[in-house]
Every structure is written in C-alpha cells, then in structure tokens.
Amino acid sequence: MTKTVLGKLHKIGEVASFTGLPVKTIRYYEELGLLSPVVTRASSGYRLFDSQVLKRLDFIKRAQSLGMSLKEIQEFLEIHDRGELPCHEVKQHIQTKLEAIDRQIAALETLRSELQELLSEWKEPTSDDVDEIICPNIQSHLDETSEHCH
C-alpha cells in the first residue's frame, strides 16, 4: 500500500489504486454507509476520502475474508464510530462462525460416510429396471402398494 500524506483527501481512483479494490466496490461500500465518517463530497460532486479510509477498507477486506457479512462488518464499524473498539463483538462473531463451521464439518463427514457406504455397496443395475427406477443405488424402494403421484 502506498504511503499517503496525513490529512490529505484522496479521490476514489487513488483509493482504489492504494487498496487494490475496484472503484465500483468502494462506491458500493460508501452507499451502504461503511465509509461515511471518512468520505465527503467536493463542491464538484467528487467523493473525497481522508487517509483513514485505507484502514477502514483494510478492516472490511479482512473481516470479509474471515466470512463476515457486510451487515456484520457495518455493526463493528458503528461501534468503532462511537469511539469504542468492537473487539468483543468481533470475537463473539468469530466464535459463532467457528461453531457453524464445526457443524458444517460434522455434516460433511456424515455425508462422506454415507457416500462411501453407497460406493462400497454399489451394484450395477440391469437395463430391465429402466421402467421401474432411475438409479436403484441411490433411490429408496417405495412400497409398491402405496399410492404414488398418479
């Protein structure tokens, strides 16, 4: 990231080149209110960003890379904008994300076991079964006497 002069205001193109983010993304973040304390409008209508925008965008990018939504990030930034550090809230979100990941891993491990079992018991069907079933290896056998969609 390029060094900036403290207190200097930067146009959106400069901010984009400093951060590697597309101009469109920076505009979107501004529209969402994620950049409100660090952006002003010039009389010409140009967005002008103070140097703090770089730290703010860095935080947004890092939080997103950790799986946080823009809504969650906005909550953290609002706490920061009130003059408080949002570390407690960030930690809670990270713990919640970690618990969700653990649940996803458990579900994937269950699915993996089911798929392995399916493959270990795989039987090649005969072409005579075409009218009765699509793929007997993965379909449950329905009771022939029960009412089906007719």
Secondary structure by P-SEA (a helix, b strand, c coil): cccccccccccaaaaaaaccccaaaaaaaaaacccccccccccccbbbbccaaaaaaaaaaaaaaacccaaaaaaaaaaaaacccaaaaaaaaaaaaaaaaaaaaaaaaaaaaaaaaaaaaccccccccccccccccccccccccccccc
